[in-house]
């Protein structure tokens, strides 16, 4: 076994979270960051993995239609629902996806 150089810096430990919907432990990259939430302050991440959020959105879209599904999903994630942002995505970069909406919120 070789020696490590003096300037060796160990990699940061992998942070994982447990999804409250599917119960699986996943890396933090599988969870959306949430800078607006007053509920998820400790983790600064939504406690649902991206895959479960997508499934939830699809289920709500089937039941209620896309725009209301977005509203309900935003409420569950404690992120802002901005109707004009939804309309802009639908008009300029179709098809609409939840990931595009959340990414737009992260940018602005």
Backbone as CSV, one residue per row, in Angstrom:
resi,resn,N_x,N_y,N_z,CA_x,CA_y,CA_z,C_x,C_y,C_z
1,UNK,0.841,-1.175,0.000,0.000,0.000,0.000,0.886,1.239,0.000
2,UNK,0.656,2.150,-0.951,1.485,3.336,-1.105,1.131,4.434,-0.110
3,UNK,2.063,5.349,0.026,1.842,6.483,0.916,1.104,7.591,0.177
4,UNK,0.355,8.335,0.914,-0.332,9.480,0.332,0.596,10.679,0.372
5,UNK,0.490,11.551,-0.631,1.301,12.773,-0.598,0.904,13.651,0.584
6,UNK,1.819,14.507,1.013,1.580,15.363,2.171,0.397,16.305,1.960
7,UNK,0.171,16.727,0.731,-0.920,17.667,0.447,-2.242,16.967,0.104
8,UNK,-2.341,15.680,0.414,-3.558,14.909,0.126,-4.741,15.453,0.933
9,UNK,-5.829,15.691,0.233,-7.070,16.120,0.876,-8.108,15.038,0.596
10,UNK,-8.628,14.413,1.641,-9.621,13.363,1.396,-10.895,13.940,0.794
11,UNK,-11.576,13.162,-0.032,-12.830,13.666,-0.620,-13.873,13.869,0.476
12,UNK,-14.766,14.826,0.258,-15.814,15.043,1.269,-16.709,13.812,1.358
13,UNK,-17.239,13.538,2.532,-18.118,12.377,2.661,-19.389,12.577,1.833
14,UNK,-19.874,11.485,1.279,-21.110,11.552,0.514,-22.275,11.784,1.463
15,UNK,-23.070,12.779,1.129,-24.248,13.080,1.931,-25.422,12.370,1.276
16,UNK,-26.169,11.649,2.080,-27.349,11.001,1.527,-28.555,11.369,2.373
17,UNK,-29.698,11.310,1.727,-30.971,11.599,2.368,-31.908,10.433,2.105
18,UNK,-32.884,10.301,2.964,-33.899,9.270,2.782,-35.165,9.928,2.250
19,UNK,-35.657,9.432,1.138,-36.890,9.951,0.544,-38.066,9.528,1.416
20,UNK,-38.929,10.482,1.733,-40.076,10.175,2.594,-41.187,9.443,1.843
21,UNK,-41.098,9.382,0.529,-42.137,8.686,-0.241,-41.739,7.242,-0.539
22,UNK,-40.541,7.038,-1.107,-40.122,5.684,-1.485,-39.281,5.009,-0.399
23,UNK,-38.769,5.793,0.544,-37.996,5.233,1.650,-36.562,4.877,1.330
24,UNK,-36.094,5.181,0.117,-34.731,4.836,-0.278,-33.752,5.931,0.133
25,UNK,-32.541,5.512,0.529,-31.457,6.456,0.763,-30.800,6.750,-0.577
26,UNK,-30.659,8.033,-0.893,-30.086,8.450,-2.171,-29.148,9.617,-1.928
27,UNK,-28.196,9.839,-2.856,-27.286,10.987,-2.692,-28.055,12.302,-2.774
28,UNK,-27.483,13.339,-2.170,-28.185,14.620,-2.112,-28.469,15.207,-3.488
29,UNK,-27.732,14.787,-4.506,-27.985,15.283,-5.860,-29.320,14.794,-6.406
30,UNK,-29.903,13.792,-5.773,-31.203,13.263,-6.190,-32.365,13.988,-5.519
31,UNK,-32.061,15.069,-4.792,-33.073,15.865,-4.109,-32.904,17.317,-4.515
32,UNK,-34.027,17.987,-4.788,-33.970,19.395,-5.163,-33.625,20.257,-3.952
33,UNK,-32.758,21.233,-4.171,-32.484,22.246,-3.148,-33.693,23.170,-3.100
34,UNK,-33.945,23.753,-1.938,-35.087,24.652,-1.800,-34.685,25.846,-0.952
35,UNK,-34.449,26.961,-1.610,-34.010,28.155,-0.896,-35.156,28.995,-0.348
36,UNK,-36.391,28.655,-0.711,-37.546,29.437,-0.266,-38.200,28.868,0.983
37,UNK,-38.019,27.592,1.202,-38.802,26.885,2.197,-38.552,27.356,3.621
38,UNK,-39.642,27.528,4.332,-39.588,27.767,5.768,-39.880,26.459,6.507
39,UNK,-40.184,25.406,5.746,-40.475,24.095,6.320,-39.225,23.212,6.315
40,UNK,-38.511,23.179,5.197,-37.358,22.293,5.049,-36.055,23.043,5.314
41,UNK,-36.008,23.804,6.375,-34.871,24.671,6.676,-33.626,23.867,7.040
42,UNK,-33.763,22.838,7.838,-32.611,22.095,8.335,-31.811,21.444,7.205
43,UNK,-32.482,20.778,6.278,-31.786,20.082,5.194,-31.532,20.977,3.995
44,UNK,-32.330,22.014,3.843,-32.275,22.877,2.657,-32.532,22.082,1.371
45,UNK,-33.197,20.965,1.531,-33.575,20.103,0.409,-34.987,19.606,0.642
46,UNK,-35.697,19.378,-0.437,-37.034,18.800,-0.361,-36.866,17.317,-0.004
47,UNK,-37.632,16.774,0.947,-37.414,15.392,1.385,-37.982,14.320,0.466
48,UNK,-38.372,14.695,-0.742,-38.808,13.736,-1.762,-37.748,13.689,-2.848
49,UNK,-37.354,12.497,-3.271,-36.351,12.402,-4.342,-36.960,12.877,-5.664
50,UNK,-36.103,13.216,-6.597,-36.555,13.740,-7.888,-37.475,12.755,-8.602
51,UNK,-37.175,11.470,-8.502,-37.985,10.457,-9.156,-39.405,10.424,-8.568
52,UNK,-39.509,10.489,-7.247,-40.833,10.480,-6.607,-41.600,11.762,-6.892
53,UNK,-40.896,12.874,-6.961,-41.558,14.135,-7.302,-42.144,14.051,-8.702
54,UNK,-41.379,13.492,-9.623,-41.869,13.348,-10.994,-43.099,12.445,-11.041
55,UNK,-43.055,11.345,-10.304,-44.212,10.435,-10.265,-45.435,11.133,-9.678
56,UNK,-45.227,11.889,-8.610,-46.316,12.645,-7.990,-46.912,13.642,-8.977
57,UNK,-46.045,14.345,-9.698,-46.512,15.309,-10.698,-47.308,14.609,-11.804
58,UNK,-46.821,13.472,-12.269,-47.522,12.729,-13.320,-48.890,12.242,-12.838
59,UNK,-48.946,11.755,-11.597,-50.230,11.310,-11.036,-51.219,12.475,-10.935
60,UNK,-50.729,13.608,-10.466,-51.594,14.784,-10.359,-52.005,15.313,-11.730
61,UNK,-51.112,15.233,-12.713,-51.449,15.666,-14.075,-52.568,14.800,-14.639
62,UNK,-52.481,13.505,-14.413,-53.516,12.592,-14.892,-54.864,12.923,-14.248
63,UNK,-54.856,13.218,-12.961,-56.099,13.504,-12.235,-56.670,14.888,-12.519
64,UNK,-55.786,15.906,-12.544,-56.264,17.289,-12.516,-55.855,18.160,-13.701
65,UNK,-55.003,17.664,-14.565,-54.479,18.484,-15.643,-53.146,19.091,-15.217
66,UNK,-52.380,19.516,-16.210,-50.993,19.927,-15.966,-50.842,21.152,-15.067
67,UNK,-51.630,22.188,-15.315,-51.452,23.435,-14.570,-51.831,23.269,-13.086
68,UNK,-52.938,22.606,-12.817,-53.325,22.359,-11.431,-52.356,21.379,-10.765
69,UNK,-51.862,20.413,-11.530,-50.861,19.478,-10.999,-49.598,20.222,-10.580
70,UNK,-49.202,21.203,-11.373,-48.030,22.005,-11.011,-48.299,22.765,-9.723
71,UNK,-49.464,23.359,-9.608,-49.835,24.107,-8.402,-49.773,23.200,-7.166
72,UNK,-50.365,22.021,-7.259,-50.387,21.079,-6.136,-48.988,20.576,-5.793
73,UNK,-48.195,20.302,-6.816,-46.837,19.821,-6.587,-45.983,20.907,-5.948
74,UNK,-46.130,22.130,-6.407,-45.402,23.255,-5.796,-45.769,23.393,-4.325
75,UNK,-47.046,23.252,-4.005,-47.481,23.345,-2.607,-46.844,22.233,-1.773
76,UNK,-46.804,21.024,-2.314,-46.206,19.898,-1.592,-44.707,20.086,-1.375
77,UNK,-44.048,20.736,-2.335,-42.599,20.943,-2.255,-42.228,22.233,-1.533
78,UNK,-43.220,23.034,-1.212,-43.008,24.342,-0.583,-42.139,25.241,-1.455
79,UNK,-42.479,25.249,-2.750,-41.826,26.165,-3.694,-42.892,27.062,-4.302
80,UNK,-42.510,28.234,-4.776,-43.522,29.148,-5.310,-44.137,28.650,-6.623
81,UNK,-45.423,28.868,-6.738,-46.111,28.619,-8.005,-46.252,29.970,-8.686
82,UNK,-45.677,30.078,-9.878,-45.740,31.326,-10.629,-46.376,31.005,-11.977
83,UNK,-47.624,31.398,-12.121,-48.399,31.078,-13.311,-47.727,31.582,-14.589
84,UNK,-47.185,32.803,-14.535,-46.541,33.361,-15.728,-45.289,32.583,-16.114
85,UNK,-44.599,32.028,-15.133,-43.412,31.211,-15.428,-43.824,29.938,-16.140
86,UNK,-44.915,29.331,-15.686,-45.451,28.147,-16.357,-45.808,28.479,-17.802
87,UNK,-46.554,29.573,-17.997,-46.972,29.973,-19.343,-45.775,30.225,-20.256
88,UNK,-44.738,30.854,-19.728,-43.541,31.152,-20.517,-42.847,29.869,-20.978
89,UNK,-42.751,28.890,-20.087,-42.113,27.621,-20.447,-42.928,26.913,-21.519
90,UNK,-44.242,26.888,-21.351,-45.120,26.231,-22.329,-44.976,26.882,-23.707
91,UNK,-44.868,28.219,-23.738,-44.776,28.941,-25.014,-43.392,28.870,-25.655
92,UNK,-42.327,28.958,-24.850,-40.987,29.105,-25.428,-40.177,27.824,-25.517
93,UNK,-40.318,26.924,-24.536,-39.519,25.700,-24.566,-40.361,24.458,-24.280
94,UNK,-41.392,24.226,-25.111,-42.230,23.051,-24.890,-41.449,21.774,-25.161
95,UNK,-41.856,20.650,-24.650,-42.997,20.459,-23.774,-42.645,20.849,-22.339
96,UNK,-43.665,21.156,-21.555,-43.456,21.526,-20.164,-43.012,20.310,-19.368
97,UNK,-42.024,20.507,-18.519,-41.648,19.479,-17.547,-41.449,20.151,-16.197
98,UNK,-41.651,19.396,-15.157,-41.462,19.916,-13.811,-40.011,20.330,-13.604
99,UNK,-39.088,19.559,-14.152,-37.665,19.884,-14.034,-37.329,21.245,-14.631
100,UNK,-37.923,21.573,-15.782,-37.688,22.887,-16.399,-38.197,23.999,-15.501
101,UNK,-39.354,23.799,-14.910,-39.942,24.810,-14.030,-39.038,25.045,-12.815
102,UNK,-38.632,23.979,-12.173,-37.785,24.108,-10.981,-36.447,24.720,-11.340
103,UNK,-35.892,24.325,-12.467,-34.617,24.900,-12.905,-34.750,26.402,-13.144
104,UNK,-35.854,26.833,-13.732,-36.089,28.256,-13.959,-36.177,29.013,-12.632
105,UNK,-36.768,28.393,-11.626,-36.861,29.025,-10.313,-35.472,29.149,-9.672
106,UNK,-34.627,28.157,-9.880,-33.276,28.171,-9.302,-32.434,29.264,-9.927
107,UNK,-32.652,29.544,-11.219,-31.867,30.546,-11.945,-32.233,31.943,-11.496
108,UNK,-33.507,32.196,-11.385,-33.954,33.566,-11.088,-34.254,33.787,-9.635
